[in-house]
Amino acid sequence: MWSGEERAVPIKLWAKPVVLILSLGLLPLAYWQGHVTGFQKAKETGNTALAQQQAEFLLLEKQRTERELATLNTLQQRYQRQVSLAHQAEANYLNGIEQLRTQNQQLKRKIDHVTQRWMDEKQQLHPVNCVFTRGFVQQYNAAFGLSSEQTHATSITSGTDETPREHETADAQLRPSGITQSDILTNVIDNGEQCLTLKAQVNGLLDYIEGLQQ
C-alpha cells in the first residue's frame, strides 16, 4: 500500500568502499595539482626576482660605464688642453727667438752709425777717439765668467791677438787693447740676445709646467 511518504534509500554496503577508493584516488590528484600550482608560483616568483636582479645589474653596469666614460672624457680633455698649451708655448718660444734674431740684426746695423763719430754742440762731427785698455777688456770678460784661455778664442777682440793674459803687470793692463766701441757694442748685443733667449726658454718651460698642472 502507498502511504504517501517516501522512504530514505539506504546506502548499500558495497558503495562505501567505492567512496573510500575515490577519495583515496583524489588525494594524489589534489596533491599533484597543489604541487604543480606551487611550483608554477615559485617559478614565477623566481623569474620575477631574477629579472629584477638582472635589471639592477644592468643599471649598475650602465652607471659604472657612464662614470668611466665621463672620467675618460675628462682625462682626454685635460690631455688635449695640455697638448694645446705645449704647442702654444713652443710657438711663443720660437716666435720670441725669431724676434730676438731680428732685433739683433737691426741693432748691429746701427753700430757704425753710433760708434764712428760724435757731434758737438755746434753740430760738428768728430771721429771717436776711445781707447779700451787691456785691463778693461780683462775685467769685461771676467764679468761674463770667461777665463784668459777662453777669452783667447771668444773675447771681443777685433782680430788682433790683444787678449789680456793672466798675471799681467799693472802697467801692462794699461796698454791699449785694440778693442773699439763697435766691438764692445757688438758683443753686448750678442750677449743680450743670449740672455733674452735663456729667459724665453725659462718662461716657455714654466708655461709648459703650468699647463701640465691644469
Steps between C-alpha positions, in 0.01 A plus 500: 500500500622854416514706812593831332842514671826414327745289681873595511703282280764345716860497374590162402796343664692462178485876434714593800816343367445674169481840670810422697685394188394815317614713793834326512538545125423869514758568770803449270326704234444783744860472622633500146282797411624688804858407422465623141334822614766563766783424259351736245465778757854439626628506143319826428632650824853385417478636146374832633784520753756399236367758257517765773857404586597506134340843461686628807826352370452658159422833666816480712705405194353790307578743782855362532553529125369857502736591785796346320409679178467829689841445662652407164352810336636717780848350464486534122396864522777566752755332273381703202531821703851403604600421142349827382683696770826322417463585132415859589802524731724361226354741243548794738859395566589463132330829420693668780830357376430625149422846635827500696697411187329775305569747780864392511543568129325836524719608790822397325408699191510815715833428669720692256265797505524541876867405553702664220428868558359730758338846467579803714263777605568680171394190309854445386596133447821361648656155483466291812825471692433235760760266646415188697791367698597137526398509865156629403452212257625256762245626753230504236555137407533393864156650567361243254689217667763464226851395597808618317513175302141543392544866416780409262233345274179672603591848618386819335826566320479632146735247345834589653634281775464757773323270746612578857704231670491395863760642742560806283671787675302807592677698231427236235131517584503867405617436147244543217304186429408581143133466591268760356159627600361305207653177633357551846156595374495197269591277791235656724234447232595133464510447875166673533351264243636201690358626829159565349508158333563333835222707652263388225599137559432528874166673444403238242589222742298664778201537268529132405517389865202720584307341214575149634356596838166612360 
